[in-house]
């Protein structure tokens, strides 16, 4: 599991996270949601050790961030960051292969190549493995970055706004893949989402943030209410129920 205790963080002197105490259980899909500027991506970046911890503690399984070597942590935790800009002249298989670096340290072997093949197949990219990044669609590119994180072969997978700029079909396909990684591969998936309906449709649990604090957490059916939408998101949208899950009607 991921344990976060007494976490505070400031950017440019301004507080962006305040008094965060949170436990994300092992397994399943957890979505971090909230309005713009709530601190979701900052929290994910601290878990992913992309930013140094200023105050507080974060542990991923038995490893405490800041006290474990990056190489050791990279073998249990993989991240797909919000910014996915790399050389357009990189082939998809080469990109996915970067996920194996924590294991081979620049000297890939047969198992690394096999894991890349498995990742390409898992994300339906085998036929595109030799395409350059600027030769595929936005949805295929996002799947390739997710496949790179998957190829890292870790128990924990973090994704920061992976649905950015995707149409409804590509977004749905990627969320179904994330759901499958939790259900079929036993991964602990933590994802930052802006679309609350994708969160309620696919996540086991939600962590709702507002102004750098946790406003609510729990199963979607327990958390998403008309009151939450008004108090956290500042909207009069209402909540309906579809197949046992909440749906926000705009």
C-alpha positions in Angstrom: 0.0 0.0 0.0 0.9 3.7 -0.3 1.0 5.5 3.1 1.2 9.3 3.2 1.6 11.1 6.6 1.6 14.8 7.5 2.5 15.8 3.9 2.9 19.5 3.2 4.3 21.1 0.0 4.9 24.7 -1.2 5.6 25.9 -4.8 7.0 29.4 -5.2 6.3 30.1 -1.5 2.6 29.3 -1.9 1.1 26.2 -0.1 -0.2 23.6 -2.6 -0.6 20.6 -0.2 -1.6 20.9 3.4 -1.8 18.2 6.1 -2.3 15.2 3.7 -2.8 11.9 5.5 -3.8 9.2 3.1 -3.6 5.4 2.7 -4.0 3.9 -0.7 -4.6 0.1 -0.3 -2.8 -2.4 -2.4 -4.6 -3.4 -5.6 -7.4 -1.9 -7.5 -7.7 1.5 -9.2 -7.7 4.7 -7.2 -8.5 8.0 -8.9 -7.4 11.4 -7.7 -10.0 14.0 -8.7 -10.8 17.6 -7.9 -10.9 21.1 -9.6 -7.9 22.7 -11.3 -5.2 23.7 -8.8 -6.4 21.2 -6.1 -3.0 19.6 -5.8 -3.7 16.3 -7.5 -0.7 16.3 -9.9 1.6 17.6 -7.2 0.6 14.8 -4.8 1.2 12.2 -7.6 4.6 13.7 -8.4 5.7 13.4 -4.8 4.6 9.8 -4.6 6.6 9.2 -7.8 9.6 11.0 -6.3 9.6 13.5 -9.2 9.7 16.3 -6.6 11.6 16.2 -3.3 9.4 15.9 -0.2 9.6 19.1 1.9 7.7 17.9 4.9 6.0 14.6 5.7 6.5 11.0 4.8 5.5 8.7 1.9 6.0 5.0 1.8 5.3 2.7 -1.2 5.1 -0.8 0.2 8.2 -1.3 2.4 10.1 1.6 0.8 10.1 5.1 2.2 10.5 7.9 -0.4 13.8 9.7 0.1 15.4 6.8 2.0 15.4 4.2 -0.7 17.6 4.2 -3.8 15.9 5.4 -7.0 16.9 2.1 -8.7 15.2 0.0 -6.0 12.0 2.2 -6.0 11.9 2.0 -9.8 11.5 -1.7 -9.5 8.3 -1.4 -7.6 6.8 1.9 -8.9 6.3 3.2 -12.4 4.9 6.5 -13.5 3.4 8.0 -16.7 3.9 11.7 -16.2 1.5 14.4 -17.5 4.1 15.7 -20.0 4.9 13.0 -22.6 7.0 15.0 -25.1 9.9 13.0 -26.5 11.7 12.8 -29.9 9.2 12.2 -32.7 11.8 10.1 -34.4 11.5 7.4 -31.7 9.8 4.2 -32.6 7.1 2.8 -30.4 9.0 -0.3 -29.5 12.0 1.9 -28.5 9.9 4.1 -26.3 8.3 1.1 -24.5 11.8 -0.4 -24.1 12.8 2.6 -21.9 10.6 1.0 -19.2 13.1 -1.8 -18.8 16.0 0.5 -17.9 15.7 0.0 -14.1 16.3 -3.7 -14.7 19.0 -3.9 -17.4 20.8 -0.5 -16.7 21.6 -0.1 -20.4 22.3 -3.8 -21.2 19.0 -5.3 -22.3 18.7 -9.0 -22.5 16.2 -11.6 -23.7 13.8 -11.1 -20.7 13.8 -7.4 -21.3 12.9 -7.8 -25.0 10.2 -10.3 -24.1 8.7 -7.9 -21.6 8.6 -5.2 -24.2 6.8 -7.6 -26.6 4.3 -8.4 -23.8 3.7 -4.8 -23.2 3.1 -4.0 -26.9 0.7 -6.9 -27.1 -1.1 -6.0 -23.9 -1.7 -2.4 -25.2 -2.6 -3.6 -28.8 0.5 -1.9 -30.3 2.3 -4.9 -31.8 1.5 -4.0 -35.3 2.7 -0.4 -34.7 6.0 -1.3 -33.0 8.1 0.1 -35.8 6.1 3.2 -36.3 7.6 6.6 -35.2 5.7 8.5 -32.6 4.6 11.2 -35.1 3.1 8.5 -37.3 0.5 7.3 -34.8 -2.7 8.8 -33.4 -2.9 10.6 -30.1 -4.6 7.6 -28.5 -2.0 5.2 -29.8 0.7 7.5 -28.5 -0.8 7.6 -25.0 -1.1 3.8 -25.0 2.6 3.6 -25.9 3.6 5.7 -22.9 1.3 3.6 -20.7 2.9 0.5 -22.1 6.3 1.9 -21.3 5.3 2.2 -17.6 3.7 -1.3 -17.8 6.9 -2.7 -19.2 8.7 -1.6 -16.1 6.9 -4.5 -14.5 6.1 -2.9 -11.1 3.4 -3.5 -8.5 2.4 0.2 -8.5 1.5 2.2 -11.6 0.9 6.0 -11.4 -0.6 8.0 -14.3 -1.0 11.7 -14.4 -4.0 12.8 -16.6 -3.5 10.1 -19.2 -6.8 11.0 -21.0 -5.6 14.5 -22.0 -6.5 15.3 -25.6 -8.1 11.9 -26.2 -11.5 11.4 -27.9 -14.2 9.4 -26.1 -13.2 6.1 -27.8 -9.5 6.4 -27.1 -10.2 7.6 -23.5 -12.5 4.7 -22.8 -10.1 2.2 -24.3 -7.3 3.4 -22.1 -9.4 3.4 -19.0 -10.5 -0.2 -19.7 -6.8 -1.1 -20.1 -6.1 0.5 -16.7 -9.0 -1.4 -15.2 -7.6 -4.6 -16.6 -4.2 -4.0 -15.2 -5.8 -3.8 -11.7 -8.2 -6.8 -12.2 -6.1 -9.2 -14.3 -2.5 -8.2 -13.5 -3.0 -7.4 -9.8 -1.5 -3.9 -10.2 -2.2 -1.0 -7.8 -3.1 1.8 -10.3 -3.3 5.4 -9.2 -4.5 7.9 -11.8 -5.2 11.6 -11.8 -8.4 12.4 -13.8 -10.3 15.6 -14.7 -13.4 13.8 -16.0 -15.3 12.8 -12.9 -17.5 10.4 -14.9 -14.5 8.3 -16.0 -13.4 8.2 -12.4 -16.8 7.0 -11.2 -17.1 4.5 -14.0 -13.7 2.8 -13.6 -12.3 3.5 -10.2 -12.7 1.4 -7.0 -12.1 4.4 -4.8 -11.8 8.2 -5.2 -9.6 10.7 -3.4 -11.2 14.1 -3.9 -9.0 17.1 -3.4 -9.7 20.8 -3.0 -7.2 23.6 -2.3 -4.5 21.2 -1.3 -6.5 19.1 1.1 -8.4 15.9 1.0 -12.1 16.8 0.8 -13.5 13.2 0.6 -12.4 9.7 -0.1 -14.1 6.3 -0.6 -16.1 4.3 -3.1 -17.6 6.4 -5.9 -21.2 5.6 -4.7 -20.3 6.9 -1.3 -18.4 10.0 -2.3 -20.1 11.6 -5.4 -23.2 13.5 -4.3 -24.9 16.7 -5.3 -23.4 18.3 -2.2 -19.9 17.3 -3.1 -20.3 18.7 -6.6 -21.5 22.0 -5.1 -18.9 22.3 -2.3 -15.8 21.0 -4.1 -16.4 21.7 -7.8 -18.7 24.7 -7.4 -21.4 23.4 -9.8 -25.1 22.7 -9.6 -24.8 19.6 -11.7 -26.7 16.7 -10.3 -25.9 13.1 -9.7 -27.8 10.2 -11.1 -27.2 6.4 -10.8 -26.5 4.1 -13.7 -25.8 0.4 -13.2 -25.0 1.1 -9.5 -22.5 3.9 -10.1 -22.9 7.6 -9.9 -23.1 9.6 -13.1 -22.8 13.4 -13.1 -25.5 15.0 -15.3 -24.3 18.4 -16.6 
